[in-house]
């Protein structure tokens, strides 16, 4: 079954009447993208050390005895 061919003027008229818009892309067009900015890591402040850092460690028993 042959498909009827419509002229470009008919196609534009039908699209305009229906409220649609024809969008075409071209594969051979070269698009130049802007260069990406250089990566700069975020500046973060270090946490201060805990206040009891210089004190000796304590041994804690974790075994439950009855």
Backbone as XML, in Angstrom:
<?xml version="1.0"?>
<chain id="A" units="angstrom">
  <residue number="1" name="UNK">
    <atom name="N" x="0.845" y="-1.169" z="0.000"/>
    <atom name="CA" x="0.000" y="0.000" z="0.000"/>
    <atom name="C" x="0.897" y="1.241" z="0.000"/>
  </residue>
  <residue number="2" name="UNK">
    <atom name="N" x="0.855" y="2.049" z="-1.015"/>
    <atom name="CA" x="1.722" y="3.235" z="-1.088"/>
    <atom name="C" x="1.274" y="4.315" z="-0.097"/>
  </residue>
  <residue number="3" name="UNK">
    <atom name="N" x="2.264" y="5.002" z="0.437"/>
    <atom name="CA" x="2.008" y="6.092" z="1.386"/>
    <atom name="C" x="1.882" y="7.387" z="0.585"/>
  </residue>
  <residue number="4" name="UNK">
    <atom name="N" x="0.805" y="8.146" z="0.784"/>
    <atom name="CA" x="0.656" y="9.394" z="0.025"/>
    <atom name="C" x="1.703" y="10.414" z="0.464"/>
  </residue>
  <residue number="5" name="UNK">
    <atom name="N" x="2.281" y="11.110" z="-0.495"/>
    <atom name="CA" x="3.301" y="12.120" z="-0.221"/>
    <atom name="C" x="2.633" y="13.486" z="-0.076"/>
  </residue>
  <residue number="6" name="UNK">
    <atom name="N" x="2.945" y="14.192" z="0.983"/>
    <atom name="CA" x="2.402" y="15.534" z="1.210"/>
    <atom name="C" x="3.477" y="16.554" z="0.876"/>
  </residue>
  <residue number="7" name="UNK">
    <atom name="N" x="3.072" y="17.667" z="0.344"/>
    <atom name="CA" x="4.037" y="18.714" z="0.014"/>
    <atom name="C" x="4.455" y="19.421" z="1.309"/>
  </residue>
  <residue number="8" name="UNK">
    <atom name="N" x="5.636" y="20.038" z="1.334"/>
    <atom name="CA" x="6.076" y="20.738" z="2.536"/>
    <atom name="C" x="5.107" y="21.847" z="2.965"/>
  </residue>
  <residue number="9" name="UNK">
    <atom name="N" x="4.455" y="22.518" z="2.011"/>
    <atom name="CA" x="3.496" y="23.566" z="2.358"/>
    <atom name="C" x="2.290" y="22.969" z="3.092"/>
  </residue>
  <residue number="10" name="UNK">
    <atom name="N" x="1.813" y="21.801" z="2.623"/>
    <atom name="CA" x="0.699" y="21.134" z="3.302"/>
    <atom name="C" x="1.102" y="20.702" z="4.710"/>
  </residue>
  <residue number="11" name="UNK">
    <atom name="N" x="2.303" y="20.205" z="4.837"/>
    <atom name="CA" x="2.787" y="19.756" z="6.135"/>
    <atom name="C" x="2.859" y="20.928" z="7.121"/>
  </residue>
  <residue number="12" name="UNK">
    <atom name="N" x="3.414" y="22.051" z="6.673"/>
    <atom name="CA" x="3.501" y="23.229" z="7.540"/>
    <atom name="C" x="2.111" y="23.732" z="7.929"/>
  </residue>
  <residue number="13" name="UNK">
    <atom name="N" x="1.178" y="23.712" z="7.005"/>
    <atom name="CA" x="-0.171" y="24.181" z="7.281"/>
    <atom name="C" x="-0.856" y="23.285" z="8.303"/>
  </residue>
  <residue number="14" name="UNK">
    <atom name="N" x="-0.722" y="21.966" z="8.122"/>
    <atom name="CA" x="-1.349" y="21.015" z="9.041"/>
    <atom name="C" x="-0.742" y="21.152" z="10.444"/>
  </residue>
  <residue number="15" name="UNK">
    <atom name="N" x="0.567" y="21.295" z="10.514"/>
    <atom name="CA" x="1.217" y="21.458" z="11.816"/>
    <atom name="C" x="0.766" y="22.748" z="12.498"/>
  </residue>
  <residue number="16" name="UNK">
    <atom name="N" x="0.691" y="23.834" z="11.745"/>
    <atom name="CA" x="0.285" y="25.116" z="12.316"/>
    <atom name="C" x="-1.151" y="25.054" z="12.822"/>
  </residue>
  <residue number="17" name="UNK">
    <atom name="N" x="-2.034" y="24.398" z="12.075"/>
    <atom name="CA" x="-3.433" y="24.281" z="12.485"/>
    <atom name="C" x="-3.585" y="23.422" z="13.742"/>
  </residue>
  <residue number="18" name="UNK">
    <atom name="N" x="-2.727" y="22.422" z="13.897"/>
    <atom name="CA" x="-2.847" y="21.524" z="15.043"/>
    <atom name="C" x="-2.136" y="22.060" z="16.279"/>
  </residue>
  <residue number="19" name="UNK">
    <atom name="N" x="-1.359" y="23.132" z="16.125"/>
    <atom name="CA" x="-0.641" y="23.695" z="17.263"/>
    <atom name="C" x="0.683" y="23.006" z="17.545"/>
  </residue>
  <residue number="20" name="UNK">
    <atom name="N" x="1.122" y="22.135" z="16.639"/>
    <atom name="CA" x="2.396" y="21.445" z="16.815"/>
    <atom name="C" x="3.516" y="22.218" z="16.143"/>
  </residue>
  <residue number="21" name="UNK">
    <atom name="N" x="4.750" y="21.868" z="16.507"/>
    <atom name="CA" x="5.908" y="22.531" z="15.921"/>
    <atom name="C" x="6.864" y="21.448" z="15.435"/>
  </residue>
  <residue number="22" name="UNK">
    <atom name="N" x="7.382" y="21.601" z="14.222"/>
    <atom name="CA" x="8.313" y="20.643" z="13.642"/>
    <atom name="C" x="9.725" y="20.998" z="14.096"/>
  </residue>
  <residue number="23" name="UNK">
    <atom name="N" x="10.426" y="20.026" z="14.682"/>
    <atom name="CA" x="11.798" y="20.227" z="15.135"/>
    <atom name="C" x="12.675" y="19.227" z="14.400"/>
  </residue>
  <residue number="24" name="UNK">
    <atom name="N" x="13.730" y="19.732" z="13.775"/>
    <atom name="CA" x="14.650" y="18.864" z="13.035"/>
    <atom name="C" x="16.046" y="19.038" z="13.601"/>
  </residue>
  <residue number="25" name="UNK">
    <atom name="N" x="16.798" y="17.940" z="13.646"/>
    <atom name="CA" x="18.192" y="17.996" z="14.083"/>
    <atom name="C" x="19.078" y="17.594" z="12.923"/>
  </residue>
  <residue number="26" name="UNK">
    <atom name="N" x="20.290" y="18.098" z="12.943"/>
    <atom name="CA" x="21.253" y="17.793" z="11.891"/>
    <atom name="C" x="22.476" y="17.172" z="12.536"/>
  </residue>
  <residue number="27" name="UNK">
    <atom name="N" x="22.877" y="16.012" z="12.060"/>
    <atom name="CA" x="24.002" y="15.289" z="12.637"/>
    <atom name="C" x="25.343" y="15.879" z="12.206"/>
  </residue>
  <residue number="28" name="UNK">
    <atom name="N" x="25.403" y="16.576" z="11.093"/>
    <atom name="CA" x="26.681" y="17.067" z="10.579"/>
    <atom name="C" x="27.089" y="18.422" z="11.157"/>
  </residue>
  <residue number="29" name="UNK">
    <atom name="N" x="26.288" y="19.020" z="12.012"/>
    <atom name="CA" x="26.613" y="20.322" z="12.583"/>
    <atom name="C" x="27.536" y="20.118" z="13.778"/>
  </residue>
  <residue number="30" name="UNK">
    <atom name="N" x="28.653" y="20.848" z="13.814"/>
    <atom name="CA" x="29.612" y="20.766" z="14.909"/>
    <atom name="C" x="29.322" y="21.886" z="15.902"/>
  </residue>
  <residue number="31" name="UNK">
    <atom name="N" x="29.093" y="21.512" z="17.143"/>
    <atom name="CA" x="28.822" y="22.486" z="18.192"/>
    <atom name="C" x="30.059" y="22.586" z="19.068"/>
  </residue>
  <residue number="32" name="UNK">
    <atom name="N" x="30.544" y="23.792" z="19.275"/>
    <atom name="CA" x="31.722" y="23.994" z="20.103"/>
    <atom name="C" x="31.265" y="24.309" z="21.523"/>
  </residue>
  <residue number="33" name="UNK">
    <atom name="N" x="31.577" y="23.400" z="22.443"/>
    <atom name="CA" x="31.188" y="23.579" z="23.831"/>
    <atom name="C" x="32.199" y="24.453" z="24.557"/>
  </residue>
  <residue number="34" name="UNK">
    <atom name="N" x="31.745" y="25.249" z="25.514"/>
    <atom name="CA" x="32.705" y="26.058" z="26.269"/>
    <atom name="C" x="33.581" y="25.153" z="27.134"/>
  </residue>
  <residue number="35" name="UNK">
    <atom name="N" x="34.829" y="25.547" z="27.379"/>
    <atom name="CA" x="35.704" y="24.692" z="28.196"/>
    <atom name="C" x="35.199" y="24.624" z="29.633"/>
  </residue>
  <residue number="36" name="UNK">
    <atom name="N" x="35.382" y="23.454" z="30.232"/>
    <atom name="CA" x="34.946" y="23.285" z="31.615"/>
    <atom name="C" x="35.920" y="24.007" z="32.543"/>
  </residue>
  <residue number="37" name="UNK">
    <atom name="N" x="35.393" y="24.639" z="33.583"/>
    <atom name="CA" x="36.296" y="25.313" z="34.516"/>
    <atom name="C" x="37.150" y="24.298" z="35.271"/>
  </residue>
  <residue number="38" name="UNK">
    <atom name="N" x="38.334" y="24.725" z="35.686"/>
    <atom name="CA" x="39.240" y="23.833" z="36.395"/>
    <atom name="C" x="38.654" y="23.481" z="37.758"/>
  </residue>
  <residue number="39" name="UNK">
    <atom name="N" x="38.807" y="22.220" z="38.158"/>
    <atom name="CA" x="38.253" y="21.749" z="39.428"/>
    <atom name="C" x="39.015" y="22.360" z="40.595"/>
  </residue>
  <residue number="40" name="UNK">
    <atom name="N" x="38.288" y="22.982" z="41.501"/>
    <atom name="CA" x="38.873" y="23.542" z="42.714"/>
    <atom name="C" x="38.128" y="22.917" z="43.893"/>
  </residue>
  <residue number="41" name="UNK">
    <atom name="N" x="38.831" y="22.141" z="44.728"/>
    <atom name="CA" x="38.138" y="21.512" z="45.849"/>
    <atom name="C" x="37.648" y="22.550" z="46.850"/>
  </residue>
  <residue number="42" name="UNK">
    <atom name="N" x="36.581" y="22.209" z="47.549"/>
    <atom name="CA" x="36.008" y="23.121" z="48.535"/>
    <atom name="C" x="36.965" y="23.264" z="49.712"/>
  </residue>
  <residue number="43" name="UNK">
    <atom name="N" x="37.055" y="24.454" z="50.240"/>
    <atom name="CA" x="37.925" y="24.707" z="51.387"/>
    <atom name="C" x="37.112" y="24.458" z="52.650"/>
  </residue>
  <residue number="44" name="UNK">
    <atom name="N" x="37.585" y="23.504" z="53.450"/>
    <atom name="CA" x="36.895" y="23.157" z="54.685"/>
    <atom name="C" x="37.866" y="23.297" z="55.847"/>
  </residue>
  <residue number="45" name="UNK">
    <atom name="N" x="37.343" y="23.801" z="56.953"/>
    <atom name="CA" x="38.160" y="23.945" z="58.146"/>
    <atom name="C" x="38.228" y="22.614" z="58.884"/>
  </residue>
  <residue number="46" name="UNK">
    <atom name="N" x="39.393" y="22.341" z="59.477"/>
    <atom name="CA" x="39.537" y="21.121" z="60.261"/>
    <atom name="C" x="38.874" y="21.303" z="61.610"/>
  </residue>
  <residue number="47" name="UNK">
    <atom name="N" x="38.344" y="20.214" z="62.138"/>
    <atom name="CA" x="37.785" y="20.249" z="63.480"/>
    <atom name="C" x="38.925" y="20.377" z="64.485"/>
  </residue>
  <residue number="48" name="UNK">
    <atom name="N" x="38.692" y="21.093" z="65.553"/>
    <atom name="CA" x="39.741" y="21.167" z="66.575"/>
    <atom name="C" x="39.873" y="19.816" z="67.274"/>
  </residue>
  <residue number="49" name="UNK">
    <atom name="N" x="41.067" y="19.495" z="67.773"/>
    <atom name="CA" x="41.232" y="18.208" z="68.458"/>
    <atom name="C" x="40.423" y="18.189" z="69.754"/>
  </residue>
  <residue number="50" name="UNK">
    <atom name="N" x="40.058" y="17.008" z="70.235"/>
    <atom name="CA" x="39.290" y="16.937" z="71.473"/>
    <atom name="C" x="40.096" y="17.489" z="72.649"/>
  </residue>
  <residue number="51" name="UNK">
    <atom name="N" x="39.400" y="17.971" z="73.648"/>
    <atom name="CA" x="40.057" y="18.614" z="74.784"/>
    <atom name="C" x="40.860" y="17.624" z="75.613"/>
  </residue>
  <residue number="52" name="UNK">
    <atom name="N" x="40.451" y="16.366" z="75.684"/>
    <atom name="CA" x="41.143" y="15.391" z="76.520"/>
    <atom name="C" x="42.185" y="14.575" z="75.744"/>
  </residue>
  <residue number="53" name="UNK">
    <atom name="N" x="42.775" y="15.124" z="74.742"/>
    <atom name="CA" x="43.723" y="14.404" z="73.896"/>
    <atom name="C" x="45.008" y="14.061" z="74.638"/>
  </residue>
  <residue number="54" name="UNK">
    <atom name="N" x="45.459" y="14.923" z="75.536"/>
    <atom name="CA" x="46.724" y="14.693" z="76.229"/>
    <atom name="C" x="46.593" y="13.841" z="77.477"/>
  </residue>
  <residue number="55" name="UNK">
    <atom name="N" x="45.437" y="13.439" z="77.887"/>
    <atom name="CA" x="45.252" y="12.658" z="79.113"/>
    <atom name="C" x="45.479" y="11.177" z="78.832"/>
  </residue>
  <residue number="56" name="UNK">
    <atom name="N" x="45.909" y="10.429" z="79.859"/>
    <atom name="CA" x="46.135" y="8.992" z="79.657"/>
    <atom name="C" x="44.814" y="8.255" z="79.426"/>
  </residue>
  <residue number="57" name="UNK">
    <atom name="N" x="44.890" y="7.140" z="78.718"/>
    <atom name="CA" x="43.709" y="6.339" z="78.415"/>
    <atom name="C" x="43.287" y="5.535" z="79.635"/>
  </residue>
  <residue number="58" name="UNK">
    <atom name="N" x="41.984" y="5.215" z="79.724"/>
    <atom name="CA" x="41.456" y="4.419" z="80.826"/>
    <atom name="C" x="40.940" y="3.099" z="80.272"/>
  </residue>
  <residue number="59" name="UNK">
    <atom name="N" x="41.136" y="2.022" z="81.034"/>
    <atom name="CA" x="40.645" y="0.705" z="80.624"/>
    <atom name="C" x="39.207" y="0.557" z="81.148"/>
  </residue>
  <residue number="60" name="UNK">
    <atom name="N" x="38.327" y="0.108" z="80.277"/>
    <atom name="CA" x="36.926" y="-0.084" z="80.641"/>
    <atom name="C" x="36.550" y="-1.512" z="80.365"/>
  </residue>
  <residue number="61" name="UNK">
    <atom name="N" x="35.971" y="-2.203" z="81.356"/>
    <atom name="CA" x="35.532" y="-3.583" z="81.153"/>
    <atom name="C" x="34.151" y="-3.595" z="80.548"/>
  </residue>
  <residue number="62" name="UNK">
    <atom name="N" x="33.951" y="-4.460" z="79.552"/>
    <atom name="CA" x="32.652" y="-4.528" z="78.882"/>
    <atom name="C" x="31.982" y="-5.870" z="79.070"/>
  </residue>
  <residue number="63" name="UNK">
    <atom name="N" x="32.510" y="-6.740" z="79.933"/>
    <atom name="CA" x="31.930" y="-8.054" z="80.155"/>
    <atom name="C" x="30.918" y="-7.959" z="81.283"/>
  </residue>
  <residue number="64" name="UNK">
    <atom name="N" x="29.733" y="-8.510" z="81.059"/>
    <atom name="CA" x="28.687" y="-8.491" z="82.093"/>
    <atom name="C" x="28.864" y="-9.721" z="82.983"/>
  </residue>
  <residue number="65" name="UNK">
    <atom name="N" x="29.017" y="-9.462" z="84.266"/>
    <atom name="CA" x="29.201" y="-10.570" z="85.206"/>
    <atom name="C" x="28.019" y="-10.607" z="86.148"/>
  </residue>
  <residue number="66" name="UNK">
    <atom name="N" x="27.569" y="-11.810" z="86.406"/>
    <atom name="CA" x="26.406" y="-11.962" z="87.291"/>
    <atom name="C" x="26.810" y="-12.354" z="88.669"/>
  </residue>
</chain>
